[in-house]
């Protein structure tokens, strides 16, 4: 990742801990789970990489060291660091939201509840399906408003005997035009009905909600990464 993105991922890790918590770095130790998690999200291969990264962040006034003990660092965000965290979690490209476009039918309800929604949540994001949002406006207007507020879109092209769902194609195309990442999914039985314009994309093909959850979680993790709501591992 670019260095700025590594900074951002590290700051979001601190955001998961809370205002009063710190991360303790020992210059000759790399075993504490919180330290390993911080290294993982910021792509640091060893303690030396992590110390160098956090030192740069201190020089940029994003982190501060709460102790002056040699070989020990108690790190926490500065005021500037917390303001950066707020920016990361509230600007459109960093909102903790994944928009879901799919056939709104009782036959796909289980796919959403046991497949798509938990997969998105397990990656640290919040799933938004437009029929789950409380509003008093036109549903199309709400959809157009929410997609730009989302970090990515999951577009499921599963359909019934009536054929393809035009609204899903519309929402995926709208997101694509805004350069918002689209993750394409489809039930195995609907693959032959996929339109040729989107068949070229790599689809997460599934047969059961459980399989959809597993495969979609892996795809989100690989393409988008952990969201700001991800729990420390």
C-alpha positions as CSV (number, residue, x, y, z in Angstrom):
1,X,0.0,0.0,0.0
2,X,1.1,3.6,-0.4
3,X,2.6,5.0,2.8
4,X,-0.4,7.4,3.3
5,X,-2.8,4.4,3.2
6,X,-0.6,2.6,5.7
7,X,-0.9,5.6,8.0
8,X,-4.7,5.6,7.6
9,X,-5.0,1.9,8.3
10,X,-2.9,2.2,11.4
11,X,-5.0,5.1,12.6
12,X,-8.2,3.2,12.1
13,X,-6.8,0.4,14.2
14,X,-6.4,2.9,17.1
15,X,-9.9,4.0,16.5
16,X,-11.1,0.4,17.2
17,X,-9.4,0.6,20.6
18,X,-10.8,3.8,22.0
19,X,-9.7,7.2,23.3
20,X,-7.8,6.1,26.4
21,X,-6.2,2.9,25.0
22,X,-2.6,2.7,23.8
23,X,-0.5,0.2,21.8
24,X,2.6,-0.8,23.6
25,X,5.7,-1.5,21.3
26,X,8.7,-3.2,22.8
27,X,11.7,-2.8,20.5
28,X,12.8,-6.4,20.9
29,X,9.4,-8.1,21.1
30,X,6.8,-8.9,18.4
31,X,4.3,-11.2,20.1
32,X,1.6,-9.0,21.8
33,X,-1.6,-9.6,19.8
34,X,-2.5,-5.9,19.5
35,X,0.9,-5.1,18.1
36,X,0.7,-8.0,15.6
37,X,-2.7,-6.7,14.5
38,X,-1.4,-3.2,14.0
39,X,1.5,-4.5,12.0
40,X,-0.8,-6.6,9.8
41,X,-3.2,-3.8,8.9
42,X,-0.3,-1.4,8.1
43,X,1.7,-4.0,6.1
44,X,4.7,-4.1,8.4
45,X,6.7,-7.4,8.2
46,X,8.5,-7.1,11.5
47,X,9.0,-4.9,14.6
48,X,11.6,-2.8,12.8
49,X,9.1,-1.9,10.1
50,X,6.5,-1.1,12.6
51,X,8.8,1.1,14.7
52,X,9.9,3.0,11.5
53,X,6.2,3.5,10.5
54,X,5.1,4.7,13.9
55,X,8.1,7.0,14.1
56,X,7.1,8.7,10.9
57,X,3.6,9.1,12.2
58,X,5.0,10.7,15.3
59,X,7.1,13.1,13.2
60,X,3.8,14.0,11.3
61,X,2.1,14.6,14.7
62,X,-0.4,11.8,14.1
63,X,0.8,9.7,17.0
64,X,2.5,10.5,20.4
65,X,4.6,8.3,22.7
66,X,3.2,8.4,26.3
67,X,6.3,7.1,27.9
68,X,10.0,7.9,27.8
69,X,11.3,4.5,28.9
70,X,14.1,3.2,26.7
71,X,12.9,0.4,24.4
72,X,9.3,0.9,25.2
73,X,6.7,3.0,23.4
74,X,3.1,3.6,24.6
75,X,1.5,5.0,21.4
76,X,-1.8,6.8,21.0
77,X,-3.2,9.3,18.4
78,X,-2.6,13.0,18.9
79,X,-5.5,15.5,18.5
80,X,-4.5,15.8,14.8
81,X,-4.5,12.0,14.6
82,X,-8.1,11.8,16.0
83,X,-9.2,14.5,13.5
84,X,-7.7,12.4,10.7
85,X,-9.6,9.3,12.0
86,X,-12.8,11.3,12.1
87,X,-12.2,12.3,8.5
88,X,-11.5,8.7,7.4
89,X,-14.7,7.5,8.9
90,X,-17.0,10.2,7.7
91,X,-15.8,11.1,4.1
92,X,-17.7,9.3,1.3
93,X,-14.8,6.9,0.4
94,X,-14.4,5.9,4.0
95,X,-17.9,5.6,5.3
96,X,-18.4,2.2,6.9
97,X,-21.1,1.2,4.3
98,X,-21.4,-1.4,1.6
99,X,-24.5,-0.9,-0.6
100,X,-26.4,-4.1,-1.6
101,X,-28.2,-4.3,-5.0
102,X,-30.2,-7.4,-5.5
103,X,-33.6,-8.9,-6.4
104,X,-35.9,-7.9,-3.5
105,X,-37.9,-11.1,-3.3
106,X,-38.7,-13.7,-0.6
107,X,-36.6,-16.3,-2.5
108,X,-33.5,-14.2,-2.0
109,X,-34.1,-13.0,1.5
110,X,-32.1,-15.9,3.1
111,X,-29.2,-15.1,0.7
112,X,-29.1,-11.6,2.1
113,X,-29.6,-12.5,5.8
114,X,-27.3,-15.5,5.9
115,X,-24.9,-14.7,3.1
116,X,-24.4,-11.1,2.0
117,X,-25.1,-9.2,5.2
118,X,-22.9,-11.3,7.6
119,X,-20.1,-11.4,5.0
120,X,-20.0,-7.6,4.8
121,X,-20.2,-7.3,8.6
122,X,-17.4,-9.8,9.2
123,X,-15.2,-7.6,7.1
124,X,-15.9,-4.5,9.2
125,X,-18.5,-2.8,7.0
126,X,-22.2,-2.2,7.4
127,X,-24.6,-3.6,4.7
128,X,-27.3,-1.2,3.4
129,X,-30.1,-2.6,1.3
130,X,-32.4,0.2,0.3
131,X,-35.6,-1.5,1.5
132,X,-34.1,-1.7,5.0
133,X,-33.6,2.0,5.2
134,X,-36.3,4.2,6.9
135,X,-37.2,7.1,4.6
136,X,-40.2,9.0,3.2
137,X,-38.7,9.7,-0.3
138,X,-38.8,8.1,-3.7
139,X,-36.9,4.8,-3.5
140,X,-34.9,5.6,-6.6
141,X,-33.8,8.9,-5.2
142,X,-32.7,7.2,-2.0
143,X,-30.7,4.7,-4.0
144,X,-29.0,7.4,-6.0
145,X,-28.1,9.2,-2.8
146,X,-26.8,6.2,-0.9
147,X,-24.5,4.6,-3.6
148,X,-22.1,7.6,-3.6
149,X,-22.0,7.3,0.2
150,X,-20.8,3.7,0.0
151,X,-17.3,2.3,-0.1
152,X,-18.4,-0.5,-2.4
153,X,-21.4,-2.1,-3.9
154,X,-22.4,-5.8,-3.8
155,X,-24.5,-6.5,-6.9
156,X,-26.2,-9.9,-6.9
157,X,-27.7,-10.9,-10.3
158,X,-29.7,-13.9,-9.1
159,X,-33.0,-13.8,-10.8
160,X,-36.2,-15.9,-11.3
161,X,-38.0,-17.2,-14.3
162,X,-39.0,-13.7,-15.3
163,X,-35.5,-12.9,-16.3
164,X,-32.8,-10.4,-15.3
165,X,-33.3,-7.7,-12.7
166,X,-32.8,-4.4,-14.6
167,X,-32.5,-2.4,-11.4
168,X,-29.5,-4.3,-10.2
169,X,-27.8,-3.6,-13.6
170,X,-28.7,0.0,-13.2
171,X,-27.3,0.3,-9.7
172,X,-24.1,-1.6,-10.6
173,X,-23.6,0.6,-13.7
174,X,-24.2,3.8,-11.7
175,X,-21.6,2.7,-9.1
176,X,-19.2,1.8,-11.8
177,X,-19.5,5.2,-13.4
178,X,-18.6,6.8,-10.1
179,X,-15.6,4.4,-9.8
180,X,-17.0,2.8,-6.7
181,X,-15.9,-0.8,-6.6
182,X,-18.6,-3.4,-7.5
183,X,-18.4,-7.0,-6.3
184,X,-20.5,-9.2,-8.7
185,X,-22.3,-12.2,-7.3
186,X,-24.8,-14.6,-8.8
187,X,-26.5,-17.9,-8.0
188,X,-25.3,-20.8,-10.1
189,X,-28.8,-21.3,-11.6
190,X,-28.9,-17.7,-12.9
191,X,-25.5,-17.7,-14.6
192,X,-26.9,-18.4,-18.1
193,X,-29.1,-15.3,-17.8
194,X,-26.3,-12.9,-17.2
195,X,-26.1,-10.1,-19.7
196,X,-23.1,-10.2,-22.0
197,X,-22.0,-6.6,-20.9
198,X,-21.3,-7.9,-17.4
199,X,-20.5,-11.5,-18.0
200,X,-16.8,-10.5,-18.4
201,X,-16.5,-9.6,-14.7
202,X,-15.5,-12.2,-12.2
203,X,-18.6,-13.2,-10.3
204,X,-18.8,-14.8,-6.9
205,X,-20.9,-17.9,-7.9
206,X,-22.8,-19.5,-5.1
207,X,-25.4,-22.3,-4.5
208,X,-26.2,-21.8,-0.8
209,X,-26.3,-18.7,1.6
210,X,-23.4,-20.2,3.6
211,X,-21.2,-20.6,0.5
212,X,-22.1,-17.1,-0.5
213,X,-21.1,-15.7,2.9
214,X,-17.7,-17.5,2.8
215,X,-16.9,-16.6,-0.8
216,X,-18.1,-13.0,-0.5
217,X,-16.2,-12.4,2.7
218,X,-13.0,-13.6,1.0
219,X,-13.7,-11.3,-2.0
220,X,-14.4,-8.2,0.1
221,X,-11.2,-8.9,2.1
222,X,-9.1,-9.2,-1.0
223,X,-10.6,-6.4,-3.1
224,X,-11.7,-3.8,-0.4
225,X,-10.0,-4.8,2.8
226,X,-11.2,-4.5,6.4
227,X,-13.6,-1.6,7.1
228,X,-13.5,0.9,10.0
229,X,-15.9,-1.3,12.0
230,X,-13.6,-4.3,11.9
231,X,-12.8,-5.9,15.3
232,X,-9.1,-6.3,16.3
233,X,-7.9,-9.8,15.6
